[in-house]
Amino acid sequence: MRMTRYFLPVLKETPAEAQIVSHRLMLRAGMIKQSAAGIYSWLPLGYKVLKNIETIVHEEQARAGHHAMLMPTIQSADLWRESGRYDDYGEEMLRIKDRHDRDMLFTPTAEELITDIFRAHVSSYKDMPLTMYQIQWKFRDERRPRFGVMRGREFYMKDGYNFDLTKEDALHAYNRHLVSYLRTYERMGLQAIPMRADSGPIGGDDTHEFLVLAETGESEVFYDSAVTELTFGDREIDYDDHAQCAGVMEEFTTKYARTDETHDEALFNEVPEERRRVARGIEVGQIFYFGTKYSDALGATVQGPDGKPVAVHMGSHGIGVSRLLGAIIEASHDDKGIIWPEGVTPFHVGIVNLKQGDDEADAACDSLYAQIEAMGLEPLYDDRNERAGGKFATMDLIGLPWRITVGPRGLKNGVVELTSRKTGESEELVPAVAIAKIAEIYGKS
Ligand code: 5CA
């Protein structure tokens, strides 16, 4: 993409309404624009990152054997009356009347609707286990929408639902989700720590939240610092292997890590003092096992192996897809702007032309641009007639992990400059070597 043809409305001033750094940077980098309290338009740069995050979530869900689908945002109140949640959900639910005076609502989550789909089509244990998920907009009329996309009223969420014959199978689904979530967050360059949490309006006994540690996080968290040393890495997982998934679950959840809702001071004091941490975190996901709560309420039973009806065991699993943009920026920025992890960056490489209009510099930039595109990567070329300082400031603000700087002086010596946004280190390289490095970084060589 050439910057002169792109829509990138960066702001020079720091917006007064934004209290935390991720919100400020998303506004300044022209990623989002508020349209009403807690409701945002996603401008091209923000939308690109949102889609990248969504793609990672889809890929990891597919790997775990879960089926993507899509349910409507507007639902009839009837199913919610059946489950009893129409009244229980309270003021967070946006209630709407259609022209026939029928009660409708904007979905805050979808346990009822998915259970209705299940009961209409699945009647035998032979069709299980089954896990389906969607990535869809949700609406919760939060009392205090704030911090930009972090606590929106409209937000983008991955919500998944498992249907299993036995509690044992449903707990495997729980463990499988935990494993797939660990992989998902790591691919986004995040460490998200599973913490024992409270189930709130979703219900159930077993639940973990995934928290990214950040000073601006809304949750108070208590943990054994040894949990921050755990990484999932690129280990191979067989998602059908119950013991293997249970092993990972145990590895990542036995050490003390809890949110304030479930914090137990006595248990925490058993952690060696030098490893006890009290901090703040951003909740980027949550997994639940709630047994037969919704299948009982909505009559979702299947015929078991002995011919008798069995209420199915269920769980649900959420990832805050739009919130993740804020969480990633909170975890990865400096005073100049965002530093995107390579896994989610909106463009792979920024090209800065120090002397636009200089034949040699223009030709070198065009050539780099073409070579980067030929690798299947996306360059963002700052081809504006601007001072170098302004171009660098924009690149630093929008946070592309790699920048190639091209100028007449370097070209005289046959070199361009490759700069890492994260370390700030630059190397002078001949263009072909710079391209080879980019290929290596993004696994294209
Ligand atoms: N049905 C279950 C699992 S699908 C559910 O709704 N879980 S949840 O309430 O925990 O939401 C899932 C994730 O959505 C949360 O972990 C959080 O990351 C994100 N989320 C929740 N509320 C908001 C909000 N107001 N703004 C942005 N993200 C949110």
Residues whose N, C-alpha, C, O or C-beta is under 5 A from the ligand:
A	BS01	5CA	P108 T109 V149 M150 R151 G152 R153 F155 M157 K158 D159 G160 I202 E283 V284 G285 Q286 S316 H317 G318 I319 G320 R323
